[in-house]
């Protein structure tokens, strides 16, 4: 059995704060306002440490589906790297970027995400990667009966916009990748930050969804089984996406450091067990207990399947 731990939306804060000139006159001012208004009251660094430690001990591979930092500040990247380096001493780690990791165009242009986290994205099939500013994606890791496929949906956006886009280059590469013999004989496990399923109106999707989610699902419709793991919504949920030959499971992880009474939102990690036959044997969540002394196993909330 191959076990994968899934965390998302770490939103690691800088331990040194920030200089006001880093925040004023750019999009970070809106992020800082949100931090003061909401996230600062619910972020618990001790929860994040507990979650990462437990995930590293209870799985064979750790995947992180974006928003590793909060405002793409250099000290946040450095602090997040320390946390993931510590986990990587016990477990292999794979990451994808979220919109908070490319908060400004300058962050993307300077390739800060790849600079700090590139070591967690060493592909076994590098010829399929496209040279994006967030790094070479798709990144593929062939592990046992699973093919872990990391995609980037992170692009800089104006204030109050948090939508993502995969883009034609990656989508074409993904289509080619899914018919590669080494992937076909394994269960594809696609990692992306933005949700692949969104039933809201188009305006809402353009504001903070995955703009080309329909194109992604069209490409994935050719496979008979697999997982699509994502974050962004800060709510863990599981639902089914029918395909021409079977079905995919789309599963989100909540924020890995969130202090919230709702177990679907509260800090924790998901764990997926893949059998030698390439089938999903189990999917479950481990959530920080209300007394914050341990993690408790809970069922993943199930949403309606995508018709």
N, C-alpha and C positions, 0 to 999 in steps of 0.2 A: 504494500500500500504506500503510495506517494502522497504525502500530506503537505498542503500549501496553506500558509497563514496569510490573511489579507487584511491590511490596514490602509487607512486613507485619511487625507485631510489632517495632517499633523499640526499645521499652522504653528510651527516652531517660532517662538518670539526671540528677539535678540536679548541676551542677558545684560547687554550694556545700554539698552534703550537706543535712541537715535538722535541725530542732530536735526533741528528744525528745518535746515536747508535741504535735508533729504526728503522732506515731506511736503513742504509748501511748493506751490506752483507745478504740481503734477498730480497724477491720479492717487498717489499714496495718501493724500489728505483725506480722501473719502474712505480709504481703508483704515486709516487711523481713527476716523470718526466712528466707524463700525466697531473697531476694537474697543474703544471707550464705551460705546453704547451697549454692545452685546458680548463680543467674544472674550474680552478681558475678564468678564465676570464668570465665564463658564469654562475657561481654559485652565486645566490643572496639569502642571508639568509632572507631578508625581504620578498621575494617572497614566500619562504617556510612557513614563519609564516602566511602570508596572506592566502595561500592555505589551510593549516591545520585548521585555524580558520574558514574559509568559509565552508570547508567540514564538520566540526563538527556541524555547525549550520544547514546545509541543508540536513542531512541524519540521519539515525537511527543507522548505523554501519559503521565504518571506517576500510578498509582493506589496508594493506601496503605490496606490493609484492617485498620486498627485497632491498638490497643495501641501508640499512638504514645508515650505516657509509661509510666512504671513504677508510680508510686504516686499519680498525679494531683496531684503537688505543683506549686505555682505556678512554681517555678524550672524544673521539668521541662517544663511547657507552654511557657515562654518559650524554653528551649533548643531544644525541638523546632520551635517556630515559626521560629527562626533557620535551622535546617537546611532546612526546607521552603521558606522564603523564598529561600534561596540556590538551591535546585533550580528554583524557579518563575521565576528570571531566565532560565532556559534552556528550560524545558518547562512546559506546563500541568499543574497538580496537582489531583487530586480525592482526598478523604479520607473515611473513615467511622470512627466511634468503636468502640473495643473496650472490654471490661469494665474494663481498667486505666485507661481514660480517664474513667470515672465511678465511681471506686473507692469513693466514699462518697456517701450521699444528698445531702449538702450540696453536693458538686461538681456533681451533676446539677441541683439546685435553683437553683444560681447560674449555670447554663448556661456553665460554664468552657470546655467543648469548643468550643461555638459562638463564644464570645468570641475564642478564639485562632485557630480554624481556619475560621471562617465564610466568609472570603474565598475559600476553595477549594471552596465549595459554592454557587455561583451558578447556579441552575437555568434552563434554557431553557423549561421548562414548569412555572412556579411554582404554577399553580393546582392541581396534583396533590399538592403538599406538605401534610403535616399538621404542625401546630405542636407538636412534641415538645420535651422539655426538653433533648435533645441537639442540637436544631435543627430546621429544616424538612426533613422527609424524606417521601417519596422526593425526591431531587434528580436531575434529568435533564440530561445534556449531550449534544447532538446533534452528533456529530463525524464527518464523512465518512459512511462506511457503517455506523458504530456508534452505538448509543444507550447511553450510559453511565448506568446507573441505580444510585444510591447509596442503600443502606438502612441503618437503624440497628438493631442488635440488642443494643446496650449498655444494661444496666440495673444499678443498684447491687444487690449481693447480700451476704448475711451472710458471715462468715469461712468459708473453705474451700469456698465455692460460687462458681462462675464461669460459670454458665449464662447464656444470652441469650434474648431474646424480641423478635420483630418487632412483634407486636400486631395486633389486628383492623383498626385504623385504617390502618396502613401496608399491610397485606395487601390491603384493599379498594382502596386507592389504586393499588397495583401492578397489580391485575387490570384496573382502568380504564385505566391507563397503557399496558399492553401491547397494547391495541386502538386506541390513538391512531394516526392515519395516519402521523405522522412517526416513530413507533417501529416500526410494522408494516413499513415499507419499509427498515428498518435491522436490523442484528443486535443484539439486546439483550445488554448486558454488565452483569450484576448484581454489585454489590459489597456484601459483607457480611462481618462479622468472624467469626461462628461458622459452623461447617461445615453445609452444607445436607444432607449425607449422613452418617448415623451409625447403624451397625449394632449398637451396643452395647445393653445392656439399658436399660429406661426409667429406672431409678434412676441409671445413669451419665449419661444424657442430662440428667436433672434437675440433676445435680451440676455439669457443666461443658459441656453441649452446647447446641444450639439447641432450645428447648422446642417451638416450633411449626414445626419443619423439615418435617413432613409437610404442613402447610397451605401452606407455601411451594412445595414441589414440586408440589402439586396445582394451584396457580395457574400455575406455570411449565410444566405439562404441556400447556398450550394452544398453546405456541409450537413452531415447527418446528426452530429452531436457536438457538444462543446460548451464552454463557459465564456461569458463576457463579464469581466469584473471591472467595477467602476466606483467612483466616489462622488464628490461635488455636492450632492444633495444633503449630506449630513444626516441621512436616515438609512438604516439597513433594511433592505427589502429583497425579495426573491420573486422572479416571475419567469414565465416561459415564452420564448419566441419560436413559433413554429417555422420550420424550414421545408423545402421541397422534399427532403429525404428523412426528416425526423424533427428534432427540436433542439434549441439552445437554452441554457439557463443563464439569465442575466441577473447578477447579484451585486448589490452595492454594500459597501462598508460605511459606517458612520465615522464621525470625527474621532480620532484615536485618543483625544485628550478631553473630550467634552463631559462636563458635569451636568447631567440632566436626569430627571426622574424617569422619563420614558425609556424603557430598555431598548427600544428600537433606535434611540438617539444616543444613549449613554456610551461613554468610552468603552472600547473593547476591540476584538478582532474576530474575523470569520475564519473558519478552518474547513478546507475541502479535502476529502480523501478520494484519491483516484486509484482504482483497481488496476491490476496488471492487464486487464482486458481493455483499458482505456475508457472505462465507464465511471461516472461519478457515483461513488459508493455512499457518501454522506456529505452534508453541508450543514454547519452549525455555527453558532456565535458564542463567544465567551465575553461577558460583560462585567465591568467593575461593579462589585457589590455595593449596596447602599451605604454600608459602613466603611467602604473603601479598603477593606483588609484582604480581599481576595477577588478572584474572577469566577463568575457563575455561568454555567452552561445554559443557554436559552435557545429556543427555536427561532429560525429566521422567519420574519413576517412574510406571508405570501400575498402577492398582488395578483390581479387578474391577468391572465395570459394575453399576449398581443394577438389579436385576430388578424 
